[in-house]
Amino acid sequence: MDAQPSDFFINSHSEINFLETGYADIFLTDSIWRGSYTMINKNIILSLQNSPEVPEGTLVLQFINASKLKKADDKTIWNKMKGTAIWD
């Protein structure tokens, strides 16, 4: 899922890829981080260790529908990607 449209000249792209193993890869600014996730009610709780981008260690995404999530702390809307990469 994308957080916002990407711009090649401005590093403003964020992305998360949920893996079937209960893990997710998340790209917030400059690095890809892997963490485990669980779903509680309509919240996806992503636990990351040793990530300076998420110093508290937990990121919460609220499930809106099958193609939209909302990041709980800053209310950013993440939309489902149409292809397999931001360049599609």
C-alpha positions as CSV (number, residue, x, y, z in Angstrom):
1,M,0.0,0.0,0.0
2,D,1.2,3.5,-0.8
3,A,1.0,6.4,1.7
4,Q,0.9,9.0,-1.0
5,P,1.9,9.5,-4.7
6,S,5.6,9.2,-5.2
7,D,7.8,12.0,-6.6
8,F,11.2,11.0,-7.9
9,F,12.7,14.3,-6.8
10,I,11.1,14.5,-3.4
11,N,11.5,11.6,-1.1
12,S,7.8,11.4,0.0
13,H,6.9,7.8,-0.8
14,S,6.0,5.3,1.9
15,E,5.0,1.7,1.3
16,I,4.1,-1.4,3.2
17,N,4.0,-5.0,2.0
18,F,2.2,-7.6,4.1
19,L,3.7,-11.0,3.9
20,E,1.8,-14.2,4.5
21,T,4.2,-15.2,7.3
22,G,2.8,-12.5,9.8
23,Y,5.6,-10.1,8.8
24,A,5.5,-6.9,6.9
25,D,8.1,-4.8,5.0
26,I,7.7,-1.1,5.5
27,F,9.4,1.8,3.7
28,L,8.9,5.0,5.5
29,T,11.6,7.4,4.3
30,D,15.0,6.0,3.4
31,S,15.1,2.4,4.6
32,I,13.0,-0.8,4.4
33,W,12.2,-2.2,7.8
34,R,10.7,-5.7,8.6
35,G,8.4,-6.2,11.5
36,S,5.7,-8.6,12.7
37,Y,2.1,-7.6,12.6
38,T,-1.2,-8.6,14.2
39,M,-4.7,-7.4,13.6
40,I,-6.8,-6.4,16.6
41,N,-10.4,-5.3,15.7
42,K,-9.8,-2.9,12.8
43,N,-6.2,-2.0,13.8
44,I,-3.1,-3.5,12.3
45,I,-0.3,-3.4,14.9
46,L,3.1,-3.4,13.4
47,S,6.0,-4.1,15.8
48,L,9.5,-3.0,14.7
49,Q,12.7,-3.5,16.6
50,N,15.7,-1.1,16.3
51,S,14.0,1.3,13.9
52,P,15.0,4.9,14.4
53,E,12.0,5.9,12.2
54,V,9.7,4.2,14.7
55,P,11.5,4.8,18.0
56,E,8.5,3.7,20.1
57,G,8.6,0.3,18.3
58,T,5.0,0.1,17.3
59,L,3.1,1.5,14.3
60,V,-0.7,1.3,14.1
61,L,-2.6,1.3,10.9
62,Q,-6.4,1.5,11.0
63,F,-8.3,-0.7,8.4
64,I,-10.8,1.4,6.5
65,N,-11.5,-1.0,3.6
66,A,-9.7,-3.5,1.4
67,S,-7.9,-0.8,-0.5
68,K,-7.3,1.9,2.2
69,L,-5.6,2.1,5.6
70,K,-5.1,5.1,7.9
71,K,-1.9,5.6,9.9
72,A,-3.2,6.2,13.4
73,D,-0.6,8.8,14.6
74,D,-0.8,11.3,11.7
75,K,-4.0,10.2,9.9
76,T,-2.1,9.6,6.6
77,I,-4.2,7.6,4.2
78,W,-2.4,4.7,2.6
79,N,-4.0,3.4,-0.7
80,K,-3.6,0.0,-2.3
81,M,-1.1,0.0,-5.1
82,K,-2.3,-0.9,-8.6
83,G,0.9,-2.7,-9.7
84,T,3.8,-4.3,-8.0
85,A,5.9,-1.2,-7.8
86,I,5.5,2.6,-7.4
87,W,6.6,2.9,-11.1
88,D,3.5,1.0,-12.5
